[in-house]
Amino acid sequence: MLEWVLSRRTSAKKPLKAGQKKKPSYEESKKIAAKGDAKARAALAAHADLEPEFLYLFASDKDATVRRAVAENESSPLQADLLLARDVDQGVREELAYKIGRLVPTLTDDESESLAEMAFAVLEILATDQAPQIRTIIADEIKHLSNVPKRIILRLAKDAEATVAGPILEYSPLLNDDQLLQIIASGLRGGALEALARRKGLSAALSKAVVAAEEDPAIAELLKNRTAKISDKLMNEIAIRAEQAPDLHLPLVDRGSLSQSTLRRIAMFVSANLVDRLISANRLDDSLAHDIRMAVRERIEEGDATSVDDDDEEDDSAERAEQLHSAGELDEYAILDGIDEKDIAFLTRGFTLLSKLSEAHVTRMLESESAKGLCALTWKAGLSADIAVSLQRRIGNIPPKSMIHEAAGGGYKLAEEELKWYVDYFDT
């Protein structure tokens, strides 16, 4: 047996998959490897108990479906995985990324040093893959692990793609405060900063750094993070900022345990319909609750209309979508802005106008949390597949592993018949 086979992990024999035939004999396997068609070679490569030399051979097969079967096979020798980590076919690398992500958490101190090094070598190649989808899979698979090389975690944490950096910044136990502060100081923005703001047990120093970045969505996530340490001084700074940032009103009101000075400041600008919520969230005594209600009432009587009610905001968003549509400007850029702002009212009206579906139909699709449903809605609206990816990520909250990305040529991966089927499916 070749020397490289020694690094193959040993495991109990796995049962056959549904519909899978028993593995051919060694001689029959040799014949299939030499003369079988791609379908036969792929079927052979899927056997968990196939001799490793065949799997290594199939890792260089000319047909991508065969190589994909090797990438998916958990019994493949890591030498084969090293070849596949640089495969030209993205689908092969995606299957390998899922597999190596499942393998790394199982590595123990009893594993041979060479085996662990080889597994981490595969992991590192995939963590630097040119396709963000591959890096996203790796980040999502290893975000909770403490047994991976720190250099890989740091590389992913600094990735330009929020879908890659986000899971690591939010969950990785290998990042300390100093490293996170450096990453924020390097110019961390957008979804990655929001993910860091959700990190459990965020220190006071990190909370201050998040606020200093001056991005309202990240500050809103920080306020929602009940485990984040936010000093009274910093909370007062957030309250000052919130006066001109309506999106911070609700998370600030719901934060709870606010100081009296911050509470009195908030009462100077939040809308009347949030006052009872503010009092309830902070469990105020009758005296302070009365003072806050009186302050709000005085503002109202003086004609100080502070923040718009939610219904008014929704009406404004829907009206903006109609105005853009009438002007011929309800395009992909406008929809992307709505997705980035998570403006559901704008998106609901916008997709209704573009798709010519009923508003109820569009609402069901937007709220479906279905990757295929959101792709179908975007397709029906005449928008490109990359918009569907953004919609899945930001609005549908679809896990990276379940997202449907655009095809190699930039179109939809789903066939038109399937897209039509999903549009009709939500028409109930």
Residue, then its C-alpha position, 0 to 999 in steps of 0.5 A: m500500500l502506498e505510504w500516503v494511505l497511512s494518513r487516512r483517518t480510520s473509522a467504523k464502516k458506514p451503512l450504505k446510502a439510500g439506493q446505493k449498491k454494495k461496493p464492487s470488489y477490488e478487481e471490479s473497482k479497478k475496471i470501473a476506474a480504468k474504463g467506466d463512464a463518469k456516472a459509474r466512477a462517481a458512484l464508486a467514489a461515493h462509497a465510504d469503504l472504497e480503498p483510498e488509492f481509488l479515491y486519490l486517483f479520482a481526486s484528479d479525475k477529468d469529470a467534476t462530478v467524480r471529483r465532487a463525490v471524492a470531496e463529499n466522501e468523509s473517508s477520502p485520504l487528506q492527500a486527496d483533499l489537498l488536491l481538491a482544495r485547489d480544484v478548478d470547479q467551485g462546486v467541488r471546493e464547496e463540498l470539500a469546505y463543508k466536509i473539512g468543516r465537519l472534520v476539524p471539530t473532531l480532531t483530538d489530541d490522540e490524532s497524529e500530528s501529521l494528520a492534524e497538520m494536513a487537515f489544517a493545510v486543507l482548511e487554510i487553502l479554503a480559507t483563502d479561496q478566491a470565491p467568497q462563498i467558500r470562505t463563508i462556508i469555512a467561517d460558518e463551520i469553524k466560528h465556535l472552534s478553539n482547536v484551529p490555528k489562530r492565523i486562520i481565524l485572524r485572516l477570516a476575521k479581517d476578510a473584506e466580505a461581511t459574510v466571512a468576517g461576521p461569524i468569526l467576529e461574533y463567535s470565535p473564542l480565539l479572538n481577544d479584545d486587543q485583536l478585536l480593537q485593532i480590527i475595528a480601528s482598521g476600518l471595520r464597517g457594515g455587517a461585519l461591525e454589526a456582527l461584532a456588536r452582537r458578540k457575547g460578553l462584549s467588554a466596555a472598551l469594545s462597546k466604546a469602539v463600536v459606538a466610535a465607528e458611528e454606524d447606527p445599525a451597529i450601535a442598534e445591535l450593540l443596544k440589543n446585546r444584553t451581555a455587552k457592557i455599556s457604561d452610563k457615560l457611553m449610554n448617554e453619548i448614544a442617547i445624544r446621537a439617537e436624538q437625530a437617529p430614529d432607528l436607535h429609538l426602539p433599541l435604546v428604549d428597550r435596553g433597560s437599566l438606564s441611568q436617570s439622566t439618560l432616561r430624562r434625555i430620551a424623554m426629550f425626543v422619543s415619540a409618545n407611543l414609546v414612553d410606556r415601553l421605556i417606563s416598563a423596560n426600566r421598571l421606573d418608580d411612580s415618581l420618575a415615571h410621572d416626571i417622564r410622562m409629563a415631560v413628553r406631554e409638555r412637548i406634545e402640547e408645545g407642538d414638538a412632534t418628535s419621532v414619526d410613528d411606525d405607521d407613518e414611517e411605513d407609509d413614507s417608505a411605500e410612497r417613496a417606492e411608488q415615486l421611484h417607480s413612477a419616475g422609472e428609478l425603482d431599479e436594482y440600486a434602489i432595491l439594494d438600498g432598501i435591503d441594506e436598510k432593511d426597509i420592509a415597507f419599501l421592499t414590500r411595495g417595491f417588489t409588488l410594483l415590479s413583480k405585479l403580484s399582490e402585496a399579500h403574495v409578496t409579503r408571504m414570500l418576503e417572510s418565508e425564510s425560504a432561499k428558493g422563495l426569495c430567489a423566485l420573488t427577485w426573479k419575478a421582479g425582473l432583478s438579477a441573481d445577485i440581488a437575490v443573494s443580498l435578499q437572502r442574507r439581509i432580509g431572509n436571514i438564510p444561513p450561509k450553508s443554505m443560501i442559493h448563490e448566482a450561477a457561474g455566468g451570473g444568472y439564476k441557478l434554479a431553472e425557470e420552471e422551478l422559479k415559477w413553481y415557487v412563485d405559485y406556491f406562495d400564492t395562497 
